[in-house]
Amino acid sequence: MKRMRRIGAALAALFVSAVMAAPTATDPMATRLLMQMADSMATQSWQGTMMYTQGTQSVSLKVHKDMVAGQPVERIEKLSGDPIQVMRRGSWLLGLYPGNESLRQGHALPAVKSFKDGDRLTHIRSHYRIELGALTRVAGREAQAVYLNAMDDLRFSHAFWCDTETGLILRRQTLDSQREVLEQFEFVSLELIDPVKEDTLVIDAQGMQVFRHRLTENELTDPAPIRRLPAGFMPVGQSQDQMVVTHLFSDGIALVSAFYERVGQPKPDVLAQQGPTRALSRVVEFRDQFFRVTLVGEVPEASLRNLMSEIDWVQMDGFLDG
């Protein structure tokens, strides 16, 4: 259960249609829309309802984002199934789950630091082919399709439908190499709201377990103990507490988290997947100690195995003593 919470929290940090035949447009036009989309998601205030679909499973979500004195306050609430909530307030990430009422302190998590526009575009263009699709309607609003087609087997392709008025993402799909939809988020209703001066978000935690994680904006320049990152990925954040060191990597679109820790005994390798999310865990013995590395990301298995093969286990002891 503890590891499920940890991976769930990492993926929550990581927040956060049928594919139409569309002509390819000029790369500058698609790129400009992509950057407008990123800026709008970071600066706009909005609320609405969306459907999350993975395979044959669908979940309805209520989403809310305020800009309070220039800082985001975000909340995602499940409207079907267990009443789970995930929210971000300043430098804290909170997860509310059904269970015995309690407040638990989780380990620190790295905040996703923004790429400089030029750096992000360089990474995206190097490993994704950017194409402009057709105009359509999503959530009653005009939307422009933008496709990011992966150029290798280390990342998935992505499709975005952007509101032509604001640049907000109205629909997002993650696609495998066969163009099968692994995951989709789609707004069914969306309301733009004005930024507020004070945080008025009320948290009802009655009868809920609350897991609280501090988000740290610590720069990561050295990916060690990973000798070499997969092509296009770069370090974007890190966090550390008494139990776990976490590193975050990105190619400008996809995110991969690496968790490093000591454990008490050997365990077999574990590979898990759900939708586009893959997790790979390995325990290695070195100098009579056992070290575990867990990699989690919305990337193909090949990307995680590439990362795992580049771990220098000799560095682990001194690295975790940091």
BELLIN-V230022 format. One record per residue. N is the residue number from 1. SS is DSSP state (a for helix, b for strand, c for the rest). PSI is psi in radians with two decimals (999 if undefined). NEAR is the number of other ideal C-beta (glycine too) atoms within 10 Angstrom. Layout:
n:N ss:SS psi:PSI near:NEAR
n:N ss:SS psi:PSI near:NEAR
This chain:
n:1 ss:c psi:-0.71 near:7
n:2 ss:a psi:-0.76 near:9
n:3 ss:a psi:-0.61 near:13
n:4 ss:a psi:-0.73 near:8
n:5 ss:a psi:-0.71 near:17
n:6 ss:a psi:-0.86 near:23
n:7 ss:a psi:-0.69 near:18
n:8 ss:a psi:-0.70 near:17
n:9 ss:a psi:-0.70 near:21
n:10 ss:a psi:-0.75 near:24
n:11 ss:a psi:-0.60 near:18
n:12 ss:a psi:-0.59 near:20
n:13 ss:a psi:-0.61 near:23
n:14 ss:c psi:0.68 near:19
n:15 ss:c psi:-1.03 near:17
n:16 ss:c psi:999 near:17
n:17 ss:c psi:2.72 near:15
n:18 ss:c psi:2.44 near:6
n:19 ss:c psi:2.24 near:15
n:20 ss:c psi:2.50 near:13
n:21 ss:c psi:2.22 near:6
n:22 ss:c psi:2.52 near:16
n:23 ss:c psi:2.64 near:8
n:24 ss:c psi:2.33 near:12
n:25 ss:c psi:-3.06 near:16
n:26 ss:c psi:2.51 near:11
n:27 ss:a psi:-0.72 near:13
n:28 ss:a psi:-0.67 near:10
n:29 ss:a psi:-0.82 near:14
n:30 ss:a psi:-0.69 near:21
n:31 ss:a psi:-0.72 near:16
n:32 ss:a psi:-0.71 near:14
n:33 ss:a psi:-0.67 near:20
n:34 ss:a psi:-0.76 near:23
n:35 ss:a psi:-0.62 near:14
n:36 ss:a psi:-0.69 near:18
n:37 ss:a psi:-0.83 near:22
n:38 ss:a psi:-0.71 near:17
n:39 ss:a psi:-0.72 near:13
n:40 ss:a psi:-0.71 near:17
n:41 ss:a psi:-0.49 near:18
n:42 ss:a psi:-0.45 near:11
n:43 ss:a psi:-0.31 near:13
n:44 ss:c psi:2.71 near:17
n:45 ss:c psi:2.40 near:17
n:46 ss:b psi:2.90 near:19
n:47 ss:b psi:2.71 near:15
n:48 ss:b psi:-2.99 near:19
n:49 ss:b psi:2.41 near:16
n:50 ss:b psi:2.80 near:24
n:51 ss:b psi:2.27 near:16
n:52 ss:b psi:2.18 near:18
n:53 ss:b psi:2.32 near:17
n:54 ss:b psi:1.89 near:16
n:55 ss:c psi:-2.19 near:11
n:56 ss:c psi:0.02 near:5
n:57 ss:b psi:2.38 near:10
n:58 ss:b psi:2.50 near:12
n:59 ss:b psi:2.38 near:15
n:60 ss:b psi:2.46 near:14
n:61 ss:b psi:2.46 near:20
n:62 ss:b psi:2.22 near:15
n:63 ss:b psi:2.56 near:18
n:64 ss:b psi:2.33 near:17
n:65 ss:b psi:2.14 near:21
n:66 ss:b psi:2.66 near:21
n:67 ss:b psi:1.96 near:17
n:68 ss:b psi:1.93 near:17
n:69 ss:c psi:0.71 near:10
n:70 ss:c psi:-0.03 near:7
n:71 ss:b psi:2.44 near:12
n:72 ss:b psi:2.46 near:17
n:73 ss:b psi:2.04 near:19
n:74 ss:b psi:2.58 near:16
n:75 ss:b psi:2.39 near:20
n:76 ss:b psi:2.24 near:19
n:77 ss:b psi:2.24 near:16
n:78 ss:b psi:2.30 near:15
n:79 ss:c psi:-0.16 near:12
n:80 ss:c psi:2.59 near:11
n:81 ss:c psi:-2.70 near:9
n:82 ss:c psi:2.41 near:9
n:83 ss:c psi:1.26 near:14
n:84 ss:c psi:2.46 near:17
n:85 ss:b psi:2.49 near:18
n:86 ss:b psi:2.30 near:23
n:87 ss:b psi:2.68 near:19
n:88 ss:b psi:2.23 near:22
n:89 ss:b psi:1.87 near:19
n:90 ss:c psi:-2.11 near:12
n:91 ss:c psi:0.33 near:13
n:92 ss:b psi:2.41 near:12
n:93 ss:b psi:2.18 near:24
n:94 ss:b psi:2.38 near:20
n:95 ss:b psi:2.19 near:20
n:96 ss:b psi:2.16 near:20
n:97 ss:b psi:2.59 near:16
n:98 ss:b psi:2.48 near:10
n:99 ss:c psi:-2.97 near:12
n:100 ss:c psi:2.28 near:7
n:101 ss:c psi:2.10 near:10
n:102 ss:b psi:2.84 near:10
n:103 ss:b psi:2.11 near:11
n:104 ss:b psi:2.42 near:12
n:105 ss:b psi:2.02 near:11
n:106 ss:c psi:2.96 near:20
n:107 ss:c psi:2.79 near:19
n:108 ss:c psi:2.63 near:20
n:109 ss:b psi:2.52 near:26
n:110 ss:b psi:2.32 near:23
n:111 ss:c psi:2.61 near:19
n:112 ss:c psi:1.86 near:16
n:113 ss:c psi:2.50 near:14
n:114 ss:c psi:2.43 near:11
n:115 ss:c psi:2.62 near:18
n:116 ss:c psi:2.49 near:8
n:117 ss:a psi:-0.80 near:11
n:118 ss:a psi:-0.75 near:8
n:119 ss:a psi:-0.76 near:12
n:120 ss:a psi:-0.77 near:19
n:121 ss:a psi:-0.67 near:16
n:122 ss:a psi:-0.79 near:14
n:123 ss:a psi:-0.74 near:19
n:124 ss:a psi:-0.83 near:20
n:125 ss:a psi:-0.49 near:16
n:126 ss:a psi:-0.41 near:12
n:127 ss:a psi:-0.01 near:22
n:128 ss:b psi:2.46 near:24
n:129 ss:b psi:2.07 near:15
n:130 ss:b psi:2.18 near:21
n:131 ss:b psi:2.59 near:19
n:132 ss:b psi:2.29 near:22
n:133 ss:b psi:-2.75 near:21
n:134 ss:b psi:2.81 near:13
n:135 ss:b psi:2.49 near:13
n:136 ss:b psi:-2.91 near:15
n:137 ss:b psi:2.36 near:10
n:138 ss:b psi:2.28 near:19
n:139 ss:c psi:0.60 near:19
n:140 ss:c psi:0.20 near:10
n:141 ss:b psi:2.62 near:16
n:142 ss:b psi:2.32 near:14
n:143 ss:b psi:2.48 near:24
n:144 ss:b psi:2.22 near:22
n:145 ss:b psi:2.40 near:23
n:146 ss:b psi:2.23 near:25
n:147 ss:b psi:2.34 near:21
n:148 ss:b psi:1.79 near:24
n:149 ss:b psi:2.09 near:15
n:150 ss:b psi:2.44 near:22
n:151 ss:c psi:0.08 near:15
n:152 ss:c psi:-3.06 near:14
n:153 ss:c psi:0.25 near:13
n:154 ss:c psi:-0.02 near:20
n:155 ss:c psi:2.77 near:26
n:156 ss:c psi:2.82 near:23
n:157 ss:b psi:2.80 near:20
n:158 ss:b psi:2.63 near:20
n:159 ss:b psi:2.35 near:23
n:160 ss:b psi:2.45 near:21
n:161 ss:b psi:1.97 near:29
n:162 ss:b psi:2.37 near:25
n:163 ss:b psi:2.14 near:24
n:164 ss:c psi:-0.36 near:15
n:165 ss:c psi:-0.76 near:11
n:166 ss:c psi:-0.33 near:19
n:167 ss:c psi:-0.07 near:20
n:168 ss:c psi:2.54 near:23
n:169 ss:b psi:2.06 near:21
n:170 ss:b psi:-0.47 near:28
n:171 ss:b psi:2.46 near:21
n:172 ss:b psi:2.36 near:18
n:173 ss:b psi:2.52 near:25
n:174 ss:b psi:2.24 near:22
n:175 ss:b psi:2.44 near:21
n:176 ss:c psi:-3.05 near:13
n:177 ss:c psi:-0.32 near:11
n:178 ss:c psi:0.15 near:5
n:179 ss:c psi:0.36 near:11
n:180 ss:c psi:2.43 near:11
n:181 ss:b psi:2.02 near:18
n:182 ss:b psi:-0.53 near:19
n:183 ss:b psi:2.52 near:19
n:184 ss:b psi:2.34 near:20
n:185 ss:b psi:2.31 near:17
n:186 ss:b psi:2.18 near:18
n:187 ss:b psi:2.38 near:24
n:188 ss:b psi:-0.33 near:14
n:189 ss:b psi:2.54 near:11
n:190 ss:b psi:2.31 near:19
n:191 ss:b psi:2.16 near:11
n:192 ss:b psi:2.37 near:13
n:193 ss:c psi:2.81 near:14
n:194 ss:c psi:2.53 near:7
n:195 ss:c psi:2.66 near:12
n:196 ss:b psi:2.80 near:14
n:197 ss:c psi:-0.46 near:7
n:198 ss:c psi:2.60 near:8
n:199 ss:c psi:1.94 near:13
n:200 ss:c psi:0.19 near:9
n:201 ss:c psi:2.18 near:14
n:202 ss:c psi:2.28 near:5
n:203 ss:c psi:2.06 near:13
n:204 ss:c psi:1.76 near:9
n:205 ss:c psi:0.26 near:13
n:206 ss:c psi:2.21 near:6
n:207 ss:c psi:0.37 near:11
n:208 ss:b psi:2.60 near:20
n:209 ss:b psi:2.25 near:16
n:210 ss:b psi:2.12 near:18
n:211 ss:b psi:2.20 near:22
n:212 ss:b psi:2.26 near:14
n:213 ss:b psi:2.27 near:25
n:214 ss:b psi:2.32 near:16
n:215 ss:b psi:2.13 near:18
n:216 ss:b psi:2.37 near:16
n:217 ss:c psi:1.12 near:12
n:218 ss:b psi:2.21 near:14
n:219 ss:c psi:2.46 near:10
n:220 ss:c psi:2.01 near:18
n:221 ss:c psi:-0.44 near:7
n:222 ss:c psi:2.07 near:9
n:223 ss:c psi:0.02 near:18
n:224 ss:c psi:2.47 near:13
n:225 ss:c psi:0.20 near:21
n:226 ss:b psi:2.15 near:24
n:227 ss:c psi:-0.73 near:11
n:228 ss:c psi:2.32 near:11
n:229 ss:c psi:2.71 near:17
n:230 ss:c psi:2.66 near:22
n:231 ss:c psi:2.27 near:15
n:232 ss:c psi:-0.29 near:24
n:233 ss:c psi:2.59 near:26
n:234 ss:b psi:2.68 near:16
n:235 ss:b psi:2.36 near:20
n:236 ss:b psi:-0.08 near:21
n:237 ss:b psi:2.81 near:23
n:238 ss:b psi:2.77 near:21
n:239 ss:b psi:2.79 near:23
n:240 ss:b psi:2.41 near:17
n:241 ss:c psi:-2.86 near:15
n:242 ss:c psi:-0.41 near:5
n:243 ss:c psi:-0.65 near:11
n:244 ss:c psi:2.40 near:19
n:245 ss:b psi:2.29 near:19
n:246 ss:b psi:2.27 near:25
n:247 ss:b psi:2.56 near:23
n:248 ss:b psi:2.31 near:24
n:249 ss:b psi:2.67 near:25
n:250 ss:b psi:2.65 near:21
n:251 ss:c psi:0.27 near:26
n:252 ss:c psi:-0.38 near:24
n:253 ss:c psi:-1.05 near:22
n:254 ss:c psi:2.60 near:26
n:255 ss:b psi:2.46 near:21
n:256 ss:b psi:2.26 near:25
n:257 ss:b psi:2.43 near:24
n:258 ss:b psi:2.14 near:24
n:259 ss:b psi:2.23 near:21
n:260 ss:b psi:2.35 near:20
n:261 ss:b psi:2.80 near:18
n:262 ss:b psi:2.54 near:15
n:263 ss:b psi:2.91 near:11
n:264 ss:c psi:-0.26 near:7
n:265 ss:c psi:2.81 near:7
n:266 ss:c psi:2.61 near:10
n:267 ss:c psi:2.65 near:12
n:268 ss:c psi:2.80 near:7
n:269 ss:c psi:2.55 near:9
n:270 ss:b psi:2.24 near:13
n:271 ss:b psi:2.16 near:12
n:272 ss:b psi:2.68 near:11
n:273 ss:b psi:2.56 near:13
n:274 ss:b psi:2.00 near:13
n:275 ss:c psi:-2.29 near:16
n:276 ss:c psi:-0.12 near:20
n:277 ss:b psi:2.26 near:18
n:278 ss:b psi:2.52 near:21
n:279 ss:b psi:2.31 near:21
n:280 ss:b psi:2.20 near:20
n:281 ss:b psi:2.42 near:20
n:282 ss:b psi:2.44 near:17
n:283 ss:b psi:2.30 near:18
n:284 ss:b psi:2.44 near:13
n:285 ss:b psi:2.34 near:11
n:286 ss:b psi:2.15 near:12
n:287 ss:c psi:0.85 near:8
n:288 ss:c psi:0.36 near:5
n:289 ss:b psi:2.71 near:13
n:290 ss:b psi:2.25 near:16
n:291 ss:b psi:2.39 near:22
n:292 ss:b psi:2.35 near:19
n:293 ss:b psi:2.24 near:20
n:294 ss:b psi:2.18 near:23
n:295 ss:b psi:2.28 near:24
n:296 ss:b psi:2.28 near:23
n:297 ss:b psi:2.86 near:26
n:298 ss:c psi:1.16 near:21
n:299 ss:c psi:2.81 near:28
n:300 ss:c psi:2.81 near:21
n:301 ss:a psi:-0.65 near:13
n:302 ss:a psi:-0.61 near:14
n:303 ss:a psi:-0.75 near:28
n:304 ss:a psi:-0.68 near:24
n:305 ss:a psi:-0.61 near:15
n:306 ss:a psi:-0.82 near:20
n:307 ss:a psi:-0.82 near:24
n:308 ss:a psi:-0.65 near:17
n:309 ss:a psi:-0.31 near:10
n:310 ss:c psi:0.10 near:14
n:311 ss:b psi:2.25 near:20
n:312 ss:c psi:1.66 near:11
n:313 ss:a psi:-0.39 near:14
n:314 ss:a psi:-0.54 near:11
n:315 ss:a psi:-0.21 near:15
n:316 ss:a psi:-0.73 near:24
n:317 ss:a psi:-0.97 near:13
n:318 ss:a psi:-0.55 near:9
n:319 ss:a psi:-0.80 near:15
n:320 ss:a psi:-0.40 near:17
n:321 ss:a psi:-0.34 near:7
n:322 ss:c psi:999 near:7
